[in-house]
Amino acid sequence: MLLPLGSIVYLADGNQKVVIIGRGMIVNQEGADVVFDYTGSFFPDGLNPEEIYYFNEEDIDEVIFEGYRNDEEERYAKLYLQWLEENKEKVVKGRTK
Protein backbone atom coordinates (compact mmCIF):
# COMPACT_ATOMS: atom_id res chain seq x y z
CA MET A 1 0.00 0.00 0.00
CA LEU A 2 1.25 3.45 -0.91
CA LEU A 3 2.31 5.57 2.06
CA PRO A 4 0.33 8.78 2.63
CA LEU A 5 1.69 12.31 2.52
CA GLY A 6 3.48 13.31 5.70
CA SER A 7 4.94 9.86 6.25
CA ILE A 8 8.54 9.88 7.47
CA VAL A 9 10.97 7.23 6.27
CA TYR A 10 14.60 6.23 6.11
CA LEU A 11 15.78 5.34 2.64
CA ALA A 12 18.08 2.38 2.04
CA ASP A 13 21.62 3.32 3.07
CA GLY A 14 20.32 6.67 4.35
CA ASN A 15 20.99 8.24 7.72
CA GLN A 16 18.57 11.18 7.59
CA LYS A 17 14.80 11.07 7.80
CA VAL A 18 12.81 11.98 4.68
CA VAL A 19 9.23 13.27 4.78
CA ILE A 20 6.98 12.34 1.85
CA ILE A 21 5.63 15.51 0.22
CA GLY A 22 4.32 14.12 -3.08
CA ARG A 23 3.52 10.97 -5.02
CA GLY A 24 3.43 9.87 -8.63
CA MET A 25 5.85 12.54 -9.81
CA ILE A 26 6.97 12.37 -13.44
CA VAL A 27 10.55 13.61 -13.84
CA ASN A 28 12.75 14.01 -16.91
CA GLN A 29 15.78 11.79 -16.25
CA GLU A 30 18.46 11.51 -18.94
CA GLY A 31 16.02 12.63 -21.64
CA ALA A 32 13.19 10.26 -20.68
CA ASP A 33 10.08 10.91 -18.61
CA VAL A 34 10.07 8.55 -15.63
CA VAL A 35 7.66 8.14 -12.73
CA PHE A 36 8.60 7.89 -9.07
CA ASP A 37 6.30 6.65 -6.31
CA TYR A 38 7.38 9.39 -3.91
CA THR A 39 8.84 12.87 -3.66
CA GLY A 40 10.48 13.80 -0.38
CA SER A 41 12.57 16.30 1.52
CA PHE A 42 14.72 16.06 4.60
CA PHE A 43 12.93 16.03 7.93
CA PRO A 44 12.68 18.31 9.87
CA ASP A 45 14.03 20.84 7.34
CA GLY A 46 11.05 20.68 5.00
CA LEU A 47 10.96 21.72 1.38
CA ASN A 48 14.22 23.00 -0.07
CA PRO A 49 14.15 23.22 -3.89
CA GLU A 50 17.85 22.31 -3.95
CA GLU A 51 17.23 19.07 -2.03
CA ILE A 52 14.21 17.24 -3.42
CA TYR A 53 14.40 13.47 -3.53
CA TYR A 54 12.54 11.10 -5.82
CA PHE A 55 12.26 7.49 -4.76
CA ASN A 56 10.18 4.34 -5.03
CA GLU A 57 8.56 1.97 -2.60
CA GLU A 58 11.50 -0.45 -2.83
CA ASP A 59 13.95 2.30 -1.79
CA ILE A 60 12.36 2.65 1.66
CA ASP A 61 14.32 0.93 4.39
CA GLU A 62 12.18 1.85 7.40
CA VAL A 63 8.91 3.69 8.04
CA ILE A 64 9.29 5.96 11.09
CA PHE A 65 5.84 7.58 10.96
CA GLU A 66 2.83 6.97 8.76
CA GLY A 67 0.89 10.05 7.63
CA TYR A 68 -2.83 10.66 7.84
CA ARG A 69 -5.17 8.27 6.03
CA ASN A 70 -8.82 8.79 5.19
CA ASP A 71 -11.18 7.72 2.40
CA GLU A 72 -9.69 10.22 -0.07
CA GLU A 73 -6.19 8.97 0.68
CA GLU A 74 -7.22 5.35 0.21
CA ARG A 75 -8.91 6.20 -3.10
CA TYR A 76 -5.86 8.10 -4.37
CA ALA A 77 -3.53 5.21 -3.52
CA LYS A 78 -5.85 2.71 -5.22
CA LEU A 79 -6.16 4.82 -8.38
CA TYR A 80 -2.40 5.50 -8.55
CA LEU A 81 -1.50 1.82 -8.23
CA GLN A 82 -4.19 0.93 -10.78
CA TRP A 83 -2.80 3.56 -13.18
CA LEU A 84 0.72 2.13 -12.76
CA GLU A 85 -0.53 -1.37 -13.51
CA GLU A 86 -2.55 -0.28 -16.56
CA ASN A 87 0.37 1.72 -17.96
CA LYS A 88 3.27 -0.58 -17.08
CA GLU A 89 4.10 -1.04 -20.77
CA LYS A 90 4.28 2.74 -21.35
CA VAL A 91 5.60 4.08 -18.05
CA VAL A 92 9.28 4.00 -17.19
CA LYS A 93 9.79 3.64 -13.45
CA GLY A 94 12.59 5.86 -12.17
CA ARG A 95 15.79 4.52 -10.72
CA THR A 96 17.35 6.12 -7.70
CA LYS A 97 20.64 4.25 -7.70
Backbone as a chain_set.jsonl record, in Angstrom:
{"seq": "MLLPLGSIVYLADGNQKVVIIGRGMIVNQEGADVVFDYTGSFFPDGLNPEEIYYFNEEDIDEVIFEGYRNDEEERYAKLYLQWLEENKEKVVKGRTK", "coords": {"N": [[0.847, -1.19, 0.0], [0.533, 2.19, -0.795], [2.3, 4.774, 0.829], [0.965, 7.476, 2.801], [0.904, 11.095, 2.326], [3.122, 13.068, 4.306], [4.221, 11.003, 5.69], [7.105, 9.644, 7.299], [10.287, 8.491, 6.544], [13.175, 6.297, 6.425], [15.523, 6.022, 3.893], [17.006, 3.356, 1.959], [20.296, 2.718, 2.916], [20.434, 5.277, 3.935], [20.858, 7.987, 6.286], [19.388, 10.018, 7.256], [16.218, 11.305, 8.058], [13.405, 11.317, 5.837], [10.682, 13.157, 4.682], [7.609, 12.464, 3.168], [6.375, 14.285, 0.531], [5.04, 14.299, -1.816], [3.536, 12.336, -4.485], [3.712, 9.996, -7.207], [5.2, 11.451, -9.08], [6.306, 12.701, -12.184], [9.327, 12.805, -13.793], [11.906, 14.274, -15.756], [14.52, 12.364, -16.727], [17.637, 11.904, -17.794], [16.793, 12.494, -20.415], [14.423, 11.06, -20.679], [11.013, 10.649, -19.703], [10.184, 9.708, -16.516], [8.556, 7.915, -13.863], [8.146, 8.322, -10.38], [7.398, 6.795, -7.264], [7.364, 8.362, -4.951], [7.975, 11.704, -3.693], [10.244, 13.512, -1.789], [11.554, 15.336, 1.079], [14.178, 16.414, 3.289], [13.678, 15.701, 6.715], [13.814, 17.385, 9.759], [13.774, 19.624, 8.129], [12.154, 20.335, 5.877], [10.698, 21.528, 2.793], [13.107, 22.196, 0.42], [14.097, 23.552, -2.465], [16.544, 22.864, -3.607], [17.124, 20.413, -2.603], [15.432, 18.013, -3.249], [14.022, 14.842, -3.253], [13.525, 11.944, -5.155], [11.951, 8.871, -5.103], [11.255, 5.319, -4.859], [8.91, 2.805, -3.746], [10.405, 0.476, -3.143], [12.81, 1.568, -2.341], [12.616, 2.352, 0.247], [13.734, 1.902, 3.475], [12.949, 1.897, 6.16], [9.943, 2.672, 7.857], [9.211, 5.402, 9.733], [7.166, 7.039, 10.646], [3.752, 7.052, 9.882], [1.758, 8.871, 7.711], [-1.383, 10.747, 7.674], [-4.379, 8.997, 7.017], [-7.367, 8.734, 5.152], [-10.613, 8.318, 3.603], [-10.306, 9.602, 1.102], [-7.548, 9.519, 0.766], [-7.108, 6.732, 0.66], [-8.495, 6.166, -1.69], [-7.007, 7.659, -3.578], [-4.507, 6.299, -3.466], [-5.278, 3.759, -4.363], [-6.17, 4.355, -6.998], [-3.801, 5.385, -8.1], [-2.019, 3.161, -7.995], [-3.458, 1.437, -9.616], [-3.364, 2.864, -12.026], [-0.582, 2.738, -12.509], [-0.324, -0.038, -12.949], [-1.979, -0.411, -15.216], [-0.578, 1.044, -17.08], [1.926, -0.035, -17.309], [3.39, -0.904, -19.49], [3.944, 1.397, -20.864], [4.964, 3.265, -19.091], [7.939, 4.398, -17.643], [9.654, 3.391, -14.881], [11.308, 5.235, -12.441], [14.784, 5.22, -11.499], [16.692, 5.183, -8.606], [19.245, 4.644, -7.946]], "CA": [[0.0, 0.0, 0.0], [1.252, 3.447, -0.907], [2.311, 5.573, 2.059], [0.333, 8.784, 2.634], [1.69, 12.31, 2.52], [3.481, 13.315, 5.697], [4.942, 9.862, 6.255], [8.537, 9.875, 7.469], [10.972, 7.229, 6.268], [14.602, 6.226, 6.112], [15.782, 5.337, 2.639], [18.083, 2.376, 2.036], [21.624, 3.319, 3.069], [20.321, 6.667, 4.354], [20.985, 8.238, 7.717], [18.574, 11.176, 7.591], [14.798, 11.069, 7.802], [12.81, 11.978, 4.681], [9.234, 13.272, 4.776], [6.976, 12.343, 1.853], [5.629, 15.507, 0.222], [4.324, 14.122, -3.078], [3.522, 10.968, -5.018], [3.426, 9.868, -8.627], [5.853, 12.536, -9.809], [6.975, 12.366, -13.436], [10.551, 13.607, -13.843], [12.752, 14.005, -16.906], [15.778, 11.791, -16.253], [18.455, 11.512, -18.943], [16.017, 12.634, -21.638], [13.192, 10.26, -20.677], [10.083, 10.909, -18.608], [10.069, 8.553, -15.63], [7.664, 8.144, -12.732], [8.598, 7.886, -9.066], [6.298, 6.652, -6.307], [7.382, 9.394, -3.909], [8.842, 12.873, -3.664], [10.479, 13.796, -0.383], [12.567, 16.3, 1.517], [14.724, 16.059, 4.596], [12.928, 16.027, 7.93], [12.682, 18.305, 9.872], [14.031, 20.841, 7.344], [11.052, 20.679, 4.996], [10.964, 21.716, 1.376], [14.222, 22.997, -0.069], [14.146, 23.222, -3.889], [17.852, 22.309, -3.949], [17.23, 19.071, -2.029], [14.206, 17.242, -3.417], [14.403, 13.468, -3.526], [12.542, 11.1, -5.818], [12.26, 7.485, -4.76], [10.184, 4.339, -5.033], [8.565, 1.966, -2.597], [11.498, -0.45, -2.825], [13.949, 2.304, -1.792], [12.356, 2.648, 1.66], [14.324, 0.93, 4.393], [12.18, 1.85, 7.402], [8.906, 3.688, 8.038], [9.29, 5.959, 11.086], [5.844, 7.585, 10.964], [2.829, 6.975, 8.76], [0.894, 10.046, 7.631], [-2.834, 10.656, 7.842], [-5.172, 8.266, 6.025], [-8.824, 8.791, 5.192], [-11.178, 7.724, 2.396], [-9.692, 10.219, -0.074], [-6.194, 8.969, 0.678], [-7.224, 5.348, 0.209], [-8.906, 6.205, -3.099], [-5.856, 8.104, -4.37], [-3.534, 5.21, -3.52], [-5.845, 2.711, -5.215], [-6.161, 4.822, -8.381], [-2.403, 5.5, -8.548], [-1.497, 1.817, -8.23], [-4.188, 0.934, -10.782], [-2.799, 3.56, -13.175], [0.725, 2.134, -12.765], [-0.53, -1.374, -13.511], [-2.547, -0.284, -16.555], [0.375, 1.717, -17.96], [3.272, -0.579, -17.075], [4.098, -1.036, -20.768], [4.278, 2.738, -21.35], [5.598, 4.082, -18.053], [9.278, 4.002, -17.188], [9.791, 3.641, -13.448], [12.587, 5.861, -12.165], [15.79, 4.515, -10.717], [17.346, 6.117, -7.701], [20.64, 4.247, -7.695]], "C": [[0.882, 1.238, 0.0], [1.179, 4.208, 0.409], [1.667, 6.935, 1.807], [1.329, 9.931, 2.79], [1.968, 12.507, 4.008], [4.179, 12.153, 6.357], [6.431, 10.183, 6.297], [9.243, 8.534, 7.383], [12.484, 7.419, 6.293], [14.699, 5.509, 4.778], [16.928, 4.351, 2.833], [19.421, 3.106, 2.031], [21.582, 4.788, 3.49], [20.445, 6.807, 5.852], [20.229, 9.491, 8.152], [17.129, 10.882, 7.205], [14.335, 11.903, 6.61], [11.304, 11.993, 4.868], [8.66, 13.25, 3.36], [6.085, 13.558, 1.627], [4.86, 15.403, -1.091], [4.409, 12.683, -3.544], [3.208, 10.999, -6.501], [4.04, 10.959, -9.482], [6.517, 11.999, -11.076], [8.113, 13.357, -13.62], [11.312, 13.253, -15.116], [14.114, 13.579, -16.39], [16.532, 11.256, -17.47], [17.636, 11.486, -20.23], [14.733, 11.835, -21.71], [12.317, 10.663, -19.493], [9.913, 9.624, -17.807], [9.193, 8.916, -14.443], [8.298, 7.584, -11.465], [7.392, 7.794, -8.146], [6.205, 7.857, -5.374], [8.328, 10.546, -4.231], [9.024, 13.204, -2.191], [11.499, 14.885, -0.157], [13.023, 15.894, 2.907], [13.798, 16.523, 5.714], [13.953, 16.34, 9.012], [12.807, 19.56, 9.023], [12.841, 21.284, 6.515], [11.536, 20.943, 3.582], [12.108, 22.684, 1.127], [14.36, 22.626, -1.539], [15.483, 22.622, -4.346], [18.005, 20.863, -3.475], [15.878, 18.362, -2.051], [14.626, 15.843, -3.855], [13.23, 12.708, -4.134], [12.927, 9.659, -5.531], [11.022, 6.621, -4.909], [9.999, 3.523, -3.763], [9.74, 1.083, -2.169], [12.74, 0.232, -2.253], [13.799, 2.6, -0.303], [12.889, 1.517, 2.525], [13.465, 0.765, 5.646], [11.157, 2.986, 7.433], [8.94, 4.119, 9.496], [7.911, 6.421, 11.553], [4.981, 7.486, 9.722], [1.861, 8.148, 8.823], [-0.589, 9.715, 7.728], [-3.485, 9.914, 6.68], [-6.659, 8.548, 6.251], [-9.335, 8.193, 3.877], [-10.555, 8.292, 1.118], [-8.292, 9.667, -0.312], [-6.229, 7.545, 0.133], [-7.594, 5.294, -1.276], [-7.751, 6.637, -3.989], [-4.858, 6.963, -4.547], [-4.013, 4.106, -4.456], [-5.771, 3.116, -6.684], [-4.745, 4.926, -8.936], [-1.831, 4.124, -8.877], [-2.179, 1.169, -9.437], [-3.621, 1.557, -12.055], [-1.429, 2.978, -13.53], [0.587, 0.776, -13.446], [-1.025, -1.286, -14.959], [-1.559, 0.298, -17.559], [1.78, 1.154, -17.866], [4.066, -0.759, -18.361], [4.599, 0.313, -21.276], [5.114, 3.548, -20.363], [6.963, 3.511, -17.693], [9.368, 4.366, -15.718], [11.195, 4.16, -13.192], [13.505, 4.997, -11.33], [16.519, 5.524, -9.852], [18.806, 5.776, -7.458], [21.423, 4.194, -8.978]], "O": [[1.871, 1.303, 0.73], [0.12, 4.278, 1.032], [1.807, 7.49, 0.718], [2.432, 9.762, 3.309], [1.148, 12.156, 4.856], [4.684, 12.289, 7.472], [6.949, 10.9, 5.441], [8.865, 7.569, 8.048], [12.997, 8.534, 6.196], [14.029, 4.5, 4.561], [17.725, 4.493, 3.76], [19.639, 4.01, 1.225], [22.599, 5.476, 3.409], [20.173, 5.869, 6.602], [20.401, 9.971, 9.273], [16.858, 10.288, 6.162], [14.794, 13.025, 6.395], [10.706, 10.962, 5.179], [9.163, 13.931, 2.466], [5.172, 13.835, 2.405], [4.111, 16.313, -1.444], [5.238, 11.907, -3.069], [2.531, 11.903, -6.992], [3.466, 11.351, -10.498], [7.201, 10.975, -11.047], [7.912, 14.571, -13.607], [11.365, 12.089, -15.515], [14.788, 14.34, -15.696], [16.116, 10.28, -18.094], [17.768, 10.567, -21.039], [14.016, 11.919, -22.707], [12.822, 10.979, -18.416], [9.546, 8.583, -18.352], [9.1, 10.082, -14.062], [8.907, 6.514, -11.478], [6.473, 8.609, -8.232], [5.111, 8.318, -5.047], [9.327, 10.388, -4.933], [8.06, 13.18, -1.427], [12.212, 15.301, -1.07], [12.351, 15.137, 3.607], [13.215, 17.605, 5.651], [14.91, 15.578, 9.155], [12.01, 20.483, 9.186], [12.541, 22.476, 6.451], [12.668, 20.609, 3.232], [12.08, 23.834, 1.564], [14.708, 21.485, -1.843], [15.534, 21.942, -5.371], [18.924, 20.166, -3.907], [15.261, 18.141, -1.009], [15.483, 15.687, -4.725], [12.092, 12.823, -3.678], [14.083, 9.271, -5.693], [9.905, 7.113, -5.063], [10.819, 3.555, -2.846], [10.033, 0.961, -0.98], [13.63, -0.442, -1.736], [14.748, 3.05, 0.339], [12.549, 0.349, 2.341], [13.272, -0.347, 6.138], [11.47, 4.122, 7.077], [8.725, 3.305, 10.394], [7.537, 6.221, 12.709], [5.435, 7.806, 8.624], [1.225, 8.392, 9.849], [-0.983, 8.555, 7.848], [-3.181, 10.168, 5.515], [-7.137, 8.594, 7.384], [-8.552, 7.619, 3.12], [-10.305, 7.554, 0.165], [-7.904, 9.385, -1.445], [-5.456, 7.202, -0.762], [-7.064, 4.472, -2.024], [-7.533, 6.046, -5.046], [-4.415, 6.694, -5.664], [-3.233, 3.581, -5.251], [-5.357, 2.32, -7.527], [-4.505, 4.599, -10.098], [-1.222, 3.945, -9.931], [-1.542, 0.434, -10.192], [-3.42, 0.862, -13.051], [-1.137, 2.747, -14.704], [1.298, 0.48, -14.407], [-0.537, -2.01, -15.827], [-1.691, 0.068, -18.761], [2.734, 1.801, -18.3], [5.297, -0.766, -18.326], [5.568, 0.37, -22.033], [5.885, 4.42, -20.766], [7.119, 2.311, -17.471], [9.179, 5.526, -15.35], [12.168, 3.582, -13.675], [13.058, 4.152, -10.554], [16.914, 6.591, -10.32], [19.525, 6.55, -6.827], [22.613, 3.879, -8.963]]}, "num_chains": 1, "name": "protein.A"}
